[in-house]
Amino acid sequence: NFQSGNTDKKTFNGRVTLKRRTVEQRMVFDYSGNYDETEDDETENNHRLSGDWDRFVTDRFFWTPITAEYYKDKFQNIKHRLTAGVGAGYELIDTSTTEWRVNGGPAYTKTWFEDVPPGENDSEDSPAFISKTRFDHELTDDIDLWFDYRSLFSNKETGKYTHRMETGAAYDIIGNLDLRVTWVWDYIAEPSEDENGREPDKSDTQLLFGVGFSF
């Protein structure tokens, strides 16, 4: 979105998901990003890129050789955050209209901060534990619902407990084009203070309306 005149404003909200599923494995890559600039001042700038590779041992049970995520949010004082781990999971429901899976496992995370108080480290790392659940349901031929929750447990210096919760609905307009409404809640229990001793808010929420295309 672009606006000019008495107020110059640029806004971007984007989401891309790529998924490949076979009998033996599933690979999912996901990107979400938000950017806002008003009168040449940034008011929002965050990006998240994640990937999962699942190998099915049975038709329901799977293990994850690698799960990884990159995240940045300058207004959360996170310059970069890298997380990588392994895990296992189970498909609680797997039908033609409904999918629900849970998974988790050990991980390692490292965070680089935008700025820190004098004498503090500009990066911290920690062993961690990842837990995830994803629910997708085809309510009707035209309406799809989803719920996605992922959490990270680590030490206090890297946030202690963080989560991303997303839920939404998509309504098919015509062909592969749909209208979407999404609610997102990002939370960090122990945000890192900046160089002025200011602690960012623990929660960020968004209500997004947009158009999606599936192919």
C-alpha positions in Angstrom: 0.0 0.0 0.0 1.3 3.5 -0.9 0.0 6.9 0.1 1.4 10.3 -0.8 0.4 13.9 -0.4 -0.1 15.4 3.0 1.1 12.1 4.4 3.6 9.9 2.8 3.2 6.2 3.8 4.3 2.8 2.7 2.9 -0.4 4.1 3.7 -4.0 3.2 2.3 -7.3 4.6 3.2 -10.5 2.9 3.0 -14.2 3.3 4.3 -17.1 1.2 4.0 -20.8 1.9 5.6 -23.6 -0.1 4.7 -27.2 0.7 5.7 -30.5 -0.8 4.1 -33.7 0.5 4.8 -37.3 -0.5 4.0 -40.6 1.1 7.4 -40.6 2.9 8.2 -37.0 3.6 6.9 -33.4 3.9 8.8 -30.1 3.3 7.3 -26.8 4.3 8.9 -23.3 3.8 7.1 -20.3 5.1 7.8 -16.5 5.0 5.9 -13.7 6.6 6.9 -10.0 6.7 5.5 -6.6 7.7 6.9 -3.2 6.9 5.6 0.3 7.6 7.1 3.7 6.9 5.4 6.9 7.6 7.0 10.3 6.7 10.3 8.5 6.2 10.1 7.0 9.8 9.9 3.2 10.2 7.1 2.1 12.5 7.3 -1.6 11.7 9.9 -3.9 10.3 9.8 -7.6 10.9 10.5 -10.7 8.8 10.2 -14.5 9.6 11.5 -17.3 7.4 11.1 -20.9 8.5 11.5 -24.4 7.1 10.7 -27.9 8.2 11.6 -31.3 6.8 9.5 -34.2 8.1 10.1 -37.9 7.4 7.2 -40.3 8.0 7.9 -43.5 9.9 4.3 -44.6 9.7 1.2 -43.0 8.2 0.8 -40.8 11.4 4.2 -40.7 13.2 7.1 -38.6 11.8 10.4 -37.4 12.8 12.0 -34.1 11.8 15.7 -34.2 10.8 15.8 -30.4 10.7 13.6 -27.5 11.6 15.0 -24.0 11.3 13.8 -20.4 11.6 15.3 -16.9 10.9 13.6 -13.9 12.5 14.2 -10.2 12.8 12.3 -7.4 14.4 14.1 -4.1 15.1 11.2 -2.9 17.3 11.6 -6.0 19.5 15.4 -5.2 19.6 16.1 -8.4 17.6 18.6 -7.7 14.8 18.8 -11.4 14.0 17.6 -14.6 15.6 18.5 -18.1 14.3 17.0 -21.3 15.7 17.7 -24.8 14.5 16.6 -28.2 16.0 15.3 -31.7 15.5 12.2 -33.4 16.7 9.3 -35.8 16.3 5.5 -35.5 15.8 2.2 -37.1 15.2 -0.7 -36.6 12.9 -3.7 -36.5 15.3 -6.2 -36.1 12.4 -5.5 -36.6 8.7 -8.6 -36.7 6.5 -9.6 -35.1 3.2 -11.1 -32.1 5.1 -9.1 -31.9 8.3 -5.4 -32.0 9.3 -4.0 -31.6 12.8 -0.5 -32.3 13.8 1.7 -31.8 16.9 5.5 -31.9 17.1 8.5 -30.7 19.1 12.0 -31.4 20.1 15.4 -30.0 21.3 17.0 -27.0 19.5 19.6 -24.3 19.7 18.9 -20.6 19.4 21.1 -17.4 19.1 19.9 -13.8 19.1 21.8 -10.7 18.0 20.4 -7.5 19.4 19.9 -4.1 17.6 21.5 -2.3 20.6 22.2 -3.1 24.3 22.9 -1.2 27.5 26.6 -0.3 28.0 28.7 -3.3 29.1 26.1 -5.9 27.9 26.7 -8.6 25.3 25.3 -7.8 21.8 24.3 -11.5 21.3 23.2 -14.4 23.4 22.7 -18.1 22.7 20.9 -20.9 24.5 19.8 -24.6 24.3 16.1 -24.6 23.7 13.0 -26.6 23.1 10.5 -26.1 20.3 6.8 -27.1 20.3 4.4 -26.7 17.4 0.8 -27.5 16.4 -1.0 -26.9 13.2 -4.7 -27.3 12.5 -6.3 -27.0 9.0 -10.0 -27.5 8.3 -12.1 -27.2 5.2 -15.4 -25.9 6.7 -17.2 -25.8 3.3 -16.2 -26.0 -0.3 -15.5 -22.2 -0.2 -14.2 -21.6 3.4 -11.0 -22.9 4.9 -9.9 -22.3 8.6 -6.5 -22.7 10.2 -4.7 -22.4 13.5 -0.9 -22.4 13.9 1.0 -22.2 17.2 4.7 -22.5 17.7 6.7 -21.8 20.9 10.3 -21.7 21.9 11.6 -22.3 25.5 15.1 -21.0 26.1 17.1 -19.1 28.8 16.1 -15.6 30.0 18.8 -13.8 27.9 17.2 -15.1 24.7 13.6 -14.4 25.7 12.8 -17.3 28.1 9.5 -18.1 26.3 8.4 -16.9 22.9 5.5 -17.9 20.8 3.7 -17.1 17.6 0.0 -17.8 17.4 -1.9 -17.4 14.1 -5.5 -18.1 13.2 -7.5 -17.2 10.2 -10.0 -18.0 7.5 -10.0 -17.9 3.7 -13.0 -17.6 1.4 -12.7 -18.6 -2.2 -13.8 -15.8 -4.6 -13.1 -17.3 -8.0 -10.8 -20.0 -9.1 -7.6 -20.0 -7.1 -8.2 -16.5 -5.7 -9.5 -16.0 -2.1 -10.1 -13.4 0.5 -8.3 -13.9 3.8 -8.5 -12.6 7.3 -5.7 -13.4 9.8 -5.0 -12.7 13.4 -1.5 -13.0 14.7 -0.1 -12.8 18.2 3.7 -12.6 18.8 4.9 -12.8 22.4 8.2 -12.8 24.2 8.4 -13.2 28.0 11.7 -11.5 28.5 12.4 -8.8 25.8 15.9 -7.4 25.8 16.4 -3.7 26.9 17.9 -1.3 24.4 20.9 1.1 25.0 18.6 3.5 26.8 17.2 0.9 29.2 13.8 0.7 27.4 12.1 -2.6 27.4 10.0 -3.4 24.3 6.4 -4.5 24.8 6.0 -8.2 25.3 3.1 -8.7 22.9 2.5 -7.6 19.3 -0.8 -8.4 17.7 -2.1 -7.9 14.1 -5.4 -8.2 12.3 -4.8 -8.6 8.6 -7.1 -8.5 5.6 -5.9 -9.4 2.2 -6.1 -11.5 -1.0 -4.5 -14.8 -1.4 -3.6 -16.9 -4.5 -3.0 -20.7 -4.4 -1.6 -22.7 -7.2 
